[in-house]
């Protein structure tokens, strides 16, 4: 398949754009869905694939595969349907025609046209929403370029929210709650390591599905993973994007939330939702019992060790499992100044009037450099390689169409995962380049003039490409770029550190950087280090890669089956955790109720 066909331009499709003039989306969507529904009902897999473009995609989240898969090409899609259609009982219910999901014509670029439609479906086990992107053909027949089928609930085990929540008066709530919190009557079914936004979101989903869950965290308070970071930290995503499940922020909530304020909200969230959280607690070891399909856990808490057996283990310990990535550089013992990792940096107060080198050029490096500059430190940022830059204004504009006060949050999240990555990354190139040459033009030219090196992301696809691939390597500008351009934050670009010297750093180009302190904003290690520490090397090696994209464009190791049975990993920003926490919980619930086994996960 030609790489140029990762996105279907009208020229590639052989379509004259004038034939689309005056098109009415709903009749065309209805015509396509009628044929698709009939073929699905008849289990006519060959006819189903005839409704697809030959290079089209079927993207599935749990509905057909109990996995996160993106299958490409009509012949491969037929293999998927031959194996799973009858087994899962996929049935098309109805075209969605509300104001947000009704069929609509989209023109993301001048030479790309999609007709987007949504429909409800059900399987033998649950219900969900599908999003389809149709493309025209020379004969004015529309065919599917991609379809997303996403399972949203289990029919016999719905989440106990809204009208299904507990409606009885609980006259003994306080005592019951205390016993539940301490697991006085038995062990939990699921143990989650990490009480940050990922762990709490997963716990909430499992609670709504009546799965007994314990969350543990080594910190003294819920939210300390945010509260103990540098005091000036604010989230770069808006309050609309970062809200948790079942807990929208008040309308007075600031658009950009301070980290310590979010920490307090997480603490409130866990209490209000009655999540079972043990603090100042750590797992000593977790041993997998293959015969019993369970984990033997030793937990250190309150000065003693408690042994428990759980069926499922979830790691929600954040990027790198909290293990800072600190480069091993020659001569550190000869250096007279202070050396910190960004995770150890709290406040600029002790650096006022001092010379500080910040190593790195991503979000944390810029935030810390800006913090230091505001406190009258003499700051130099050491940029080893180019950085993808986007202004906060440009980012909010790009997300504002979906994430705003009026658009349904659940549907916004679905749309964010609806397009296969191979196509989406191509679509991102045009807007990324346009932003860099318009809204952010002065930003880029100013940075270039002072020697700061920039890029437009992997293949020119912007910061999202770096988030999916590496989880870093970009900066959402909240003001530091202007200070770099003005010379208030100095830049040393294109040279790595050779060694420490007594008064600072010697770089590979032979120059020396005098400094009283060096702060390494060099990210975190691999999450498998955390798994290795708790579960041992054999389990860590079975888990497989974590983060990055596989050959289908799906994130590796997150929110779905890993190479180790009954071990799951939840990680990402608040929006991704809100969306995918449901999918992780659905998998555990389906396993727990016997709806599926590990063999039911489609891996072909």
Phi, psi and omega per residue, in radians:
X1 nan 2.353 3.140
X2 -1.231 2.386 3.129
X3 -1.117 -0.451 3.126
X4 -1.184 -0.217 -3.139
X5 -1.717 0.290 3.012
X6 -1.204 -0.358 3.027
X7 -2.315 2.354 -3.020
X8 -1.555 1.620 3.053
X9 -1.279 2.751 3.105
X10 -1.036 -0.599 3.117
X11 -1.154 -0.780 3.093
X12 -1.066 -0.635 -3.119
X13 -1.388 -0.224 -3.100
X14 1.228 0.625 -3.055
X15 -1.942 2.301 3.033
X16 -1.373 2.090 -3.071
X17 -1.046 -0.401 -3.109
X18 -1.188 -0.380 -3.132
X19 -1.250 -0.218 -3.138
X20 -1.594 -0.098 -3.133
X21 -1.107 2.326 3.097
X22 1.303 0.247 -3.111
X23 -1.138 2.402 3.042
X24 -1.802 1.945 -2.996
X25 -1.084 -0.741 -3.011
X26 -1.092 -0.811 3.102
X27 -1.043 -0.703 -3.141
X28 -1.185 -0.710 3.104
X29 -1.119 -0.732 3.135
X30 -1.099 -0.728 3.136
X31 -1.074 -0.805 3.137
X32 -1.128 -0.807 -3.071
X33 -1.153 -0.600 3.112
X34 -1.064 -0.825 3.115
X35 -1.128 -0.739 3.137
X36 -1.102 -0.797 -3.133
X37 -1.070 -0.774 -3.132
X38 -1.067 -0.780 -3.124
X39 -1.203 -0.615 3.059
X40 -1.116 -0.778 -3.141
X41 -1.073 -0.689 -3.109
X42 -1.462 -0.028 -3.082
X43 0.965 0.594 -3.124
X44 -1.560 1.421 -2.996
X45 -1.092 -0.597 3.103
X46 -1.139 -0.702 3.119
X47 -1.259 -0.560 3.088
X48 -1.067 -0.837 -3.108
X49 -1.194 -0.335 3.072
X50 -1.228 -0.272 3.071
X51 -1.493 0.008 3.132
X52 -1.848 2.648 2.888
X53 -1.166 2.578 -3.057
X54 -1.063 -0.445 3.115
X55 -1.756 0.269 -3.015
X56 -1.264 3.066 -3.049
X57 -2.195 2.557 2.873
X58 -2.100 1.970 -3.137
X59 -1.808 2.218 -3.030
X60 -2.269 2.343 2.983
X61 -2.087 1.631 2.991
X62 1.325 -0.409 -2.975
X63 -1.135 -0.852 3.138
X64 -1.793 -0.527 -2.938
X65 -1.952 -0.203 -2.935
X66 0.862 0.674 -3.079
X67 -2.691 3.115 2.999
X68 -1.890 1.833 -3.032
X69 -2.310 2.597 2.965
X70 -2.253 1.868 -3.079
X71 -1.736 2.268 -3.064
X72 -2.073 2.454 3.057
X73 1.681 2.378 -3.031
X74 -1.031 -0.648 -3.118
X75 -1.209 -0.672 3.134
X76 -1.272 -0.633 3.055
X77 -1.092 -0.659 3.098
X78 -1.102 -0.680 3.084
X79 -1.065 -0.748 3.088
X80 -1.027 -0.854 -3.079
X81 -1.192 -0.657 3.083
X82 -1.055 -0.635 -3.100
X83 -1.443 -0.509 -2.898
X84 -2.164 -0.310 -3.005
X85 -1.108 -0.938 -3.137
X86 -1.180 -0.642 -3.102
X87 -1.104 -0.689 -3.091
X88 -1.612 -0.315 3.116
X89 1.198 0.616 3.137
X90 -1.010 2.248 3.134
X91 -2.345 2.249 3.089
X92 -1.402 2.263 -3.106
X93 -1.684 -1.193 -3.024
X94 -2.738 2.669 3.037
X95 -1.238 2.339 3.075
X96 -1.415 2.211 -3.065
X97 -2.230 0.265 3.045
X98 -1.210 2.981 -2.972
X99 -1.115 -0.435 -3.110
X100 -1.594 -0.562 -3.019
X101 -1.894 0.025 -3.129
X102 -1.090 2.673 3.104
X103 -0.908 2.368 -3.094
X104 -2.575 2.581 3.120
X105 -1.601 2.219 -3.107
X106 -2.042 2.399 3.080
X107 -2.230 1.367 -3.102
X108 -1.098 -0.489 3.006
X109 -2.428 2.984 -3.080
X110 -1.132 -0.427 -3.079
X111 -1.995 0.261 3.081
X112 -2.209 2.245 -3.138
X113 -2.295 2.231 3.035
X114 -2.097 2.540 2.886
X115 -1.864 1.903 -3.102
X116 -1.635 2.337 3.053
X117 -2.398 2.773 3.104
X118 -2.256 2.560 3.037
X119 -2.521 2.699 3.073
X120 -1.548 2.577 3.099
X121 -2.509 2.917 2.995
X122 -2.426 2.751 3.041
X123 -2.144 -3.047 3.089
X124 -1.060 -0.405 -2.997
X125 -1.934 -0.517 -3.000
X126 -2.771 -2.962 -3.128
X127 -2.257 2.762 -3.128
X128 -2.890 -3.084 -3.133
X129 -2.090 2.437 3.073
X130 -2.003 2.548 3.054
X131 -2.163 2.205 -3.082
X132 -2.090 2.390 3.007
X133 -1.972 1.926 3.133
X134 -1.630 2.621 3.038
X135 -2.199 2.626 -3.137
X136 -1.356 2.780 3.034
X137 -2.110 2.908 -3.126
X138 -0.992 -0.458 -3.128
X139 -1.625 0.316 3.138
X140 1.056 0.361 3.020
X141 -1.638 2.361 -3.122
X142 -1.611 2.419 3.111
X143 -2.286 2.715 -3.093
X144 -1.326 2.142 2.943
X145 -1.429 -0.700 3.073
X146 -2.666 2.668 3.033
X147 -2.373 2.397 2.990
X148 -1.921 2.154 2.953
X149 -1.939 2.077 -3.046
X150 -2.195 2.052 3.105
X151 -1.256 2.264 -3.090
X152 -1.991 -0.276 -3.128
X153 -2.853 2.827 3.037
X154 -1.797 2.288 -3.000
X155 -1.072 -0.762 -3.071
X156 -1.575 -0.089 -3.089
X157 -2.399 1.122 -3.119
X158 -1.238 2.719 3.055
X159 -1.112 2.408 -3.100
X160 -1.503 1.301 3.134
X161 -2.268 2.876 3.106
X162 1.041 -2.237 -3.104
X163 -1.166 -0.251 -3.123
X164 -1.630 -0.012 -3.127
X165 -1.244 2.935 -3.111
X166 -1.072 2.150 -3.092
X167 -1.901 0.072 -3.125
X168 -1.614 2.631 3.015
X169 -1.293 2.215 -3.138
X170 -1.757 1.614 -3.048
X171 -1.333 -0.216 3.130
X172 -2.093 0.594 -3.019
X173 -1.034 -0.797 -3.031
X174 -1.059 -0.821 3.125
X175 -1.181 -0.734 3.122
X176 -1.083 -0.752 -3.110
X177 -1.110 -0.669 3.134
X178 -1.139 -0.722 3.120
X179 -1.164 -0.708 3.135
X180 -1.104 -0.778 -3.098
X181 -1.105 -0.628 -3.097
X182 -1.625 -0.012 -3.105
X183 0.874 0.894 -3.118
X184 -1.226 -0.391 -3.038
X185 -1.899 0.244 3.129
X186 2.598 -3.126 -3.098
X187 -1.613 2.701 3.045
X188 -1.234 2.813 3.030
X189 -1.416 -0.628 -3.087
X190 -2.177 2.372 2.994
X191 -1.986 2.187 3.086
X192 -1.913 2.212 3.106
X193 -1.715 1.955 -3.129
X194 2.050 2.029 -3.116
X195 -1.881 0.678 2.983
X196 -1.504 -2.844 -3.071
X197 -1.135 -0.558 3.131
X198 -1.220 -0.878 -3.113
X199 -1.093 -0.729 -3.133
X200 -1.193 -0.678 3.120
X201 -1.114 -0.735 3.090
X202 -1.113 -0.757 -3.141
X203 -1.068 -0.698 3.123
X204 -1.110 -0.792 3.113
X205 -1.029 -0.795 -3.127
X206 -1.150 -0.646 3.113
X207 -1.087 -0.748 3.130
X208 -1.112 -0.376 3.124
X209 -1.749 0.220 3.075
X210 1.096 0.675 3.045
X211 -1.863 2.072 -3.119
X212 -1.128 2.195 -2.985
X213 -2.429 2.405 3.018
X214 -2.085 2.348 3.043
X215 -1.946 2.301 3.071
X216 -2.115 2.675 -3.140
X217 -2.626 2.469 -3.118
X218 -1.317 -0.297 -3.126
X219 -1.322 2.858 -3.113
X220 -1.411 -0.444 -3.136
X221 -2.330 2.591 2.997
X222 -1.106 2.350 -3.125
X223 1.657 -0.058 -3.098
X224 -1.166 -0.380 3.083
X225 -1.123 -0.440 3.011
X226 -1.648 -0.704 -3.012
X227 -1.159 -0.501 -3.068
X228 -1.589 0.065 3.075
X229 -1.459 -3.131 -3.045
X230 -1.040 2.434 -2.927
X231 -1.094 -0.450 -3.084
X232 -1.492 -0.009 -3.027
X233 -1.141 2.210 2.962
X234 -2.166 2.570 3.092
X235 -1.216 2.519 -3.131
X236 -1.591 -0.230 3.017
X237 -1.518 2.616 -3.121
X238 -1.310 2.859 3.119
X239 -1.062 -0.428 3.105
X240 -1.207 -0.667 -3.077
X241 -1.355 -0.623 -2.936
X242 -1.617 0.011 -3.072
X243 -1.133 2.644 -3.085
X244 -1.550 2.946 3.097
X245 -1.124 2.456 3.097
X246 1.042 0.405 -3.053
X247 -2.751 1.292 3.046
X248 -1.255 2.547 3.114
X249 -1.221 2.700 3.038
X250 -1.015 2.706 -3.112
X251 -1.146 -0.261 3.100
X252 -1.557 -0.036 -3.079
X253 -1.075 2.401 -3.132
X254 -1.085 2.606 -3.126
X255 -1.076 -0.679 3.133
X256 -2.077 1.927 -2.930
X257 -1.444 2.228 2.987
X258 -1.059 2.511 -3.068
X259 -1.037 -0.718 -3.116
X260 -1.196 -0.504 3.078
X261 -1.228 -0.717 3.060
X262 -1.081 -0.677 3.114
X263 -1.020 -0.770 3.113
X264 -1.120 -0.643 3.132
X265 -1.168 -0.689 3.101
X266 -1.085 -0.664 3.106
X267 -1.115 -0.799 3.085
X268 -1.093 -0.735 -3.098
X269 -1.020 -0.824 -3.119
X270 -1.116 -0.662 3.122
X271 -1.231 -0.802 -3.088
X272 -1.127 -0.631 -3.122
X273 -1.571 0.041 3.107
X274 0.986 0.832 3.081
X275 -1.451 2.497 -3.097
X276 -1.536 1.837 -3.067
X277 -2.192 2.227 3.013
X278 -1.862 2.183 -3.106
X279 -1.808 2.902 -3.057
X280 0.864 0.751 -3.030
X281 -2.298 2.511 3.091
X282 -2.481 2.720 3.071
X283 -1.501 2.151 3.078
X284 -1.335 -0.753 3.123
X285 -2.806 2.720 3.053
X286 -2.383 2.049 -3.063
X287 -2.003 2.210 -3.104
X288 -1.461 2.251 3.070
X289 -1.824 1.775 -3.066
X290 -1.094 -0.681 -3.093
X291 -1.180 -0.754 -3.115
X292 -1.546 -0.153 -3.077
X293 0.911 0.931 -3.111
X294 -2.633 2.952 -3.139
X295 -1.949 2.302 2.972
X296 -1.643 2.037 -3.002
X297 -1.984 2.341 2.962
X298 -1.923 2.153 -3.068
X299 -2.087 2.268 3.078
X300 -1.687 2.105 -3.107
X301 -2.671 2.410 3.076
X302 0.924 0.674 3.072
X303 1.431 -0.010 -3.130
X304 -2.346 3.017 -3.119
X305 -1.967 2.277 3.068
X306 -1.999 2.356 3.110
X307 -1.768 2.344 3.080
X308 -2.539 2.751 3.076
X309 -1.992 2.209 3.115
X310 -2.227 2.755 -3.112
X311 -1.567 -0.510 -3.046
X312 -2.346 2.431 -3.129
X313 -2.133 2.239 -3.106
X314 -2.140 2.222 3.041
X315 -1.688 2.099 3.084
X316 -2.290 0.939 -2.978
X317 -1.746 0.139 3.036
X318 1.492 3.124 -3.127
X319 -1.021 2.208 3.106
X320 1.220 0.150 3.137
X321 1.122 0.310 -3.132
X322 1.471 0.132 3.130
X323 -1.611 1.875 -3.126
X324 -1.072 2.484 3.065
X325 -1.681 1.823 -3.097
X326 -2.015 2.023 -3.114
X327 -1.114 2.493 3.117
X328 -1.571 1.822 -3.022
X329 -2.012 2.338 -3.117
X330 -1.010 2.470 2.978
X331 1.511 0.178 -3.099
X332 -1.024 -0.610 -3.103
X333 -1.237 -0.232 3.129
X334 -1.638 -0.138 -3.072
X335 -1.395 2.356 -3.057
X336 -1.546 -0.164 -3.046
X337 -1.712 -2.863 -3.104
X338 -1.687 2.410 3.086
X339 -2.165 2.179 -3.134
X340 -2.319 2.693 2.841
X341 -1.596 2.688 -3.107
X342 -1.005 -0.500 3.120
X343 -1.194 -0.307 3.123
X344 -1.649 -0.199 -3.113
X345 -1.370 2.222 -3.100
X346 -2.020 -0.834 -2.988
X347 -2.570 2.620 3.120
X348 -1.441 -0.064 -2.971
X349 -0.961 -0.793 -3.060
X350 -1.252 -0.164 -3.092
X351 -1.857 0.060 3.133
X352 -0.993 2.234 3.129
X353 1.376 0.048 -3.109
X354 -1.834 2.842 3.060
X355 -1.603 2.170 -3.075
X356 -2.219 2.307 3.016
X357 -1.792 2.171 3.067
X358 -1.825 2.052 -3.076
X359 -1.670 2.041 -3.084
X360 2.176 2.846 -3.095
X361 -2.548 0.579 3.058
X362 -1.720 -2.819 -3.082
X363 -0.993 -0.889 -3.082
X364 -1.119 -0.714 -3.140
X365 -1.051 -0.803 3.140
X366 -1.142 -0.762 -3.136
X367 -1.055 -0.781 -3.110
X368 -1.193 -0.730 3.108
X369 -1.057 -0.725 3.121
X370 -1.136 -0.726 3.124
X371 -1.069 -0.775 3.135
X372 -1.150 -0.745 3.132
X373 -1.046 -0.753 -3.124
X374 -1.109 -0.369 3.121
X375 -1.797 0.384 3.016
X376 1.150 0.561 2.945
X377 -1.525 2.702 3.078
X378 -1.622 1.789 -2.928
X379 -1.881 2.357 2.977
X380 -2.197 2.197 3.078
X381 -1.661 2.234 3.116
X382 -1.743 1.872 -3.092
X383 -1.738 1.946 -3.069
X384 -1.430 -0.569 3.108
X385 -2.520 2.950 -3.044
X386 -1.136 2.754 -3.069
X387 -2.172 2.429 3.026
X388 -1.411 2.157 -3.068
X389 -2.042 2.405 2.948
X390 -2.518 2.408 3.124
X391 -1.291 2.695 3.106
X392 -1.061 -0.668 3.121
X393 -1.043 -0.787 -3.131
X394 -1.160 -0.682 -3.140
X395 -1.103 -0.807 -3.115
X396 -1.137 -0.660 3.073
X397 -1.055 -0.725 -3.078
X398 -1.211 -0.524 -3.118
X399 -1.664 -0.280 -2.971
X400 -1.127 -0.416 -3.137
X401 -1.124 -0.609 3.137
X402 -1.722 -0.793 -3.038
X403 -1.698 1.561 3.095
X404 -2.534 -3.129 -3.032
X405 -1.200 -0.274 -2.995
X406 -1.919 -0.319 -3.068
X407 -1.558 2.348 -3.135
X408 -1.055 2.234 -3.052
X409 -1.123 -0.734 -3.132
X410 -1.040 -0.746 -3.123
X411 -1.258 -0.600 3.068
X412 -1.043 -0.731 3.118
X413 -1.122 -0.727 3.126
X414 -1.093 -0.787 3.136
X415 -1.074 -0.569 3.128
X416 -1.119 -0.335 3.130
X417 -2.054 0.175 -2.990
X418 -1.352 -0.591 -3.052
X419 -1.607 2.326 3.062
X420 -1.030 2.483 -3.035
X421 -1.045 -0.653 -3.126
X422 -1.008 -0.605 3.091
X423 -1.482 -0.723 -3.058
X424 -1.092 -0.679 -3.102
X425 -1.129 -0.576 3.092
X426 -1.204 -0.722 3.117
X427 -1.116 -0.492 -3.123
X428 -1.270 -0.386 -3.045
X429 -1.091 -0.801 -3.114
X430 -1.080 -0.932 3.107
X431 -1.073 -0.610 3.119
X432 -1.104 -0.823 3.124
X433 -1.157 -0.692 3.132
X434 -1.092 -0.760 3.127
X435 -1.075 -0.779 -3.111
X436 -1.142 -0.444 -3.093
X437 -1.763 -0.002 3.115
X438 -2.228 -1.499 -3.074
X439 -0.972 -0.766 -3.051
X440 -1.793 0.292 -3.077
X441 -1.035 -0.880 -3.121
X442 -1.124 -0.586 3.122
X443 -1.097 -0.869 -3.106
X444 -1.141 -0.769 -3.118
X445 -1.166 -0.668 3.122
X446 -1.127 -0.743 3.121
X447 -1.145 -0.723 3.128
X448 -1.075 -0.659 -3.103
X449 -1.139 -0.480 -3.139
X450 -1.751 0.134 3.042
X451 1.604 0.117 3.087
X452 -1.427 2.190 -3.057
X453 -1.609 2.343 -3.102
X454 -2.134 2.842 2.981
X455 -2.523 3.015 -3.113
X456 -1.886 0.436 -3.141
X457 1.536 3.110 -3.129
X458 -1.176 2.179 -3.109
X459 1.007 0.423 3.126
X460 1.273 0.344 -3.051
X461 -1.664 0.236 3.004
X462 1.393 -3.029 -3.050
X463 -1.106 -0.505 -3.120
X464 -1.065 -0.616 3.118
X465 -1.095 -0.626 3.126
X466 -1.338 -0.607 3.081
X467 -1.062 -0.850 -3.114
X468 -1.168 -0.651 -3.055
X469 -1.432 -0.730 -2.978
X470 -2.261 -0.321 -3.063
X471 1.348 0.181 -3.122
X472 -2.984 -2.926 3.135
X473 1.624 0.295 -3.118
X474 -2.463 2.914 3.056
X475 -2.437 2.208 2.998
X476 -1.591 1.897 -2.947
X477 -1.236 2.075 3.058
X478 -1.998 0.267 3.074
X479 2.399 -0.371 -3.071
X480 -1.175 -0.575 -3.127
X481 -1.051 -0.672 3.137
X482 -1.104 -0.661 3.137
X483 -1.272 -0.517 3.035
X484 -1.159 -0.804 3.141
X485 -1.078 -0.678 -3.128
X486 -1.356 -0.123 3.131
X487 1.525 0.055 -3.132
X488 -1.338 -0.481 2.943
X489 -1.975 2.014 -3.073
X490 -1.369 2.748 -3.096
X491 -2.221 2.316 2.926
X492 -2.148 1.921 -2.968
X493 -2.069 2.557 2.966
X494 1.533 0.165 -3.138
X495 -2.440 2.283 3.124
X496 -1.455 2.965 3.132
X497 -1.449 2.255 3.088
X498 -1.498 -0.815 -3.084
X499 -2.917 2.850 2.939
X500 -1.395 2.567 2.914
X501 -2.173 3.031 -3.005
X502 -1.052 -0.612 -3.050
X503 -1.833 0.128 3.137
X504 2.806 -2.271 -3.040
X505 -2.238 2.503 2.956
X506 -1.895 2.245 -3.076
X507 -1.678 2.897 -3.088
X508 -1.105 -0.436 3.126
X509 -1.449 0.069 3.091
X510 1.619 -0.223 3.124
X511 -1.347 2.790 3.118
X512 -2.090 2.524 -3.137
X513 -2.030 1.884 3.127
X514 -1.342 2.316 -3.122
X515 -2.799 2.628 3.095
X516 -1.557 -0.315 -3.126
X517 -2.649 2.590 3.058
X518 -2.185 2.181 3.118
X519 -2.021 2.056 -3.119
X520 -1.588 1.867 3.038
X521 -1.704 1.150 -2.971
X522 -1.935 0.317 3.006
X523 1.401 -2.815 -3.070
X524 -2.201 2.833 -3.116
X525 -1.324 -2.717 -3.082
X526 -1.630 2.439 -3.133
X527 -1.046 -0.485 -3.134
X528 -1.099 -0.326 3.029
X529 -1.093 -0.699 3.099
X530 -1.161 -0.750 3.123
X531 -1.127 -0.712 -3.141
X532 -1.096 -0.714 -3.118
X533 -1.121 -0.627 -3.046
X534 -1.640 -0.730 -2.999
X535 -1.832 -0.201 -3.131
X536 1.693 2.847 -3.048
X537 -1.167 -0.576 -3.110
X538 -1.113 -0.790 3.127
X539 -1.150 -0.759 -3.125
X540 -1.041 -0.666 -3.136
X541 -1.242 -0.535 3.132
X542 -1.260 -0.522 -3.035
X543 -1.003 -0.713 -3.122
X544 1.578 -3.118 -3.094
X545 -1.072 2.537 3.100
X546 -2.172 2.232 -3.074
X547 1.356 3.008 -3.002
X548 1.352 2.957 -3.086
X549 -1.876 2.471 3.046
X550 -1.459 -3.031 -3.062
X551 -1.137 -0.328 3.140
X552 -1.638 -0.059 -3.114
X553 1.509 0.291 3.088
X554 -1.754 2.551 -3.141
X555 -1.192 2.401 -3.046
X556 -1.446 2.317 2.922
X557 1.342 -0.053 -3.033
X558 -1.867 2.356 2.971
X559 1.187 0.008 -3.123
X560 -2.427 3.137 -3.111
X561 -0.898 2.315 2.982
X562 -1.780 -3.096 3.107
X563 -1.262 -0.194 3.100
X564 -1.848 2.076 3.133
X565 -0.965 2.470 3.025
X566 1.089 0.401 3.006
X567 -2.149 2.228 -3.043
X568 -2.220 2.737 -3.132
X569 -2.304 2.221 3.067
X570 -2.086 2.190 -3.056
X571 -2.817 2.600 3.093
X572 2.488 -3.119 3.106
X573 -1.254 3.102 -3.011
X574 -1.116 -0.658 3.136
X575 -1.134 -0.802 3.132
X576 -1.138 -0.680 3.125
X577 -1.164 -0.669 3.092
X578 -1.049 -0.777 -3.090
X579 -1.238 -0.871 -2.980
X580 -1.504 -0.250 3.081
X581 -1.028 -0.601 3.084
X582 -1.082 -0.744 -3.071
X583 -1.169 -0.688 3.087
X584 -1.117 -0.777 -3.131
X585 -1.117 -0.677 3.112
X586 -1.078 -0.680 3.136
X587 -1.153 -0.785 3.134
X588 -1.126 -0.738 3.125
X589 -1.097 -0.742 3.139
X590 -1.120 -0.691 3.074
X591 -1.160 -0.747 -3.082
X592 -1.144 -0.616 -3.114
X593 -1.577 0.036 3.100
X594 1.348 0.274 3.113
X595 -1.238 -0.559 3.130
X596 -2.441 2.882 2.941
X597 -2.166 3.060 3.103
X598 -1.026 -0.467 -3.129
X599 -1.286 -0.247 -3.114
X600 -1.464 -0.046 -3.130
X601 -1.477 2.182 -3.055
X602 -1.366 2.013 -3.099
X603 -2.118 0.034 -3.118
X604 -1.130 nan nan
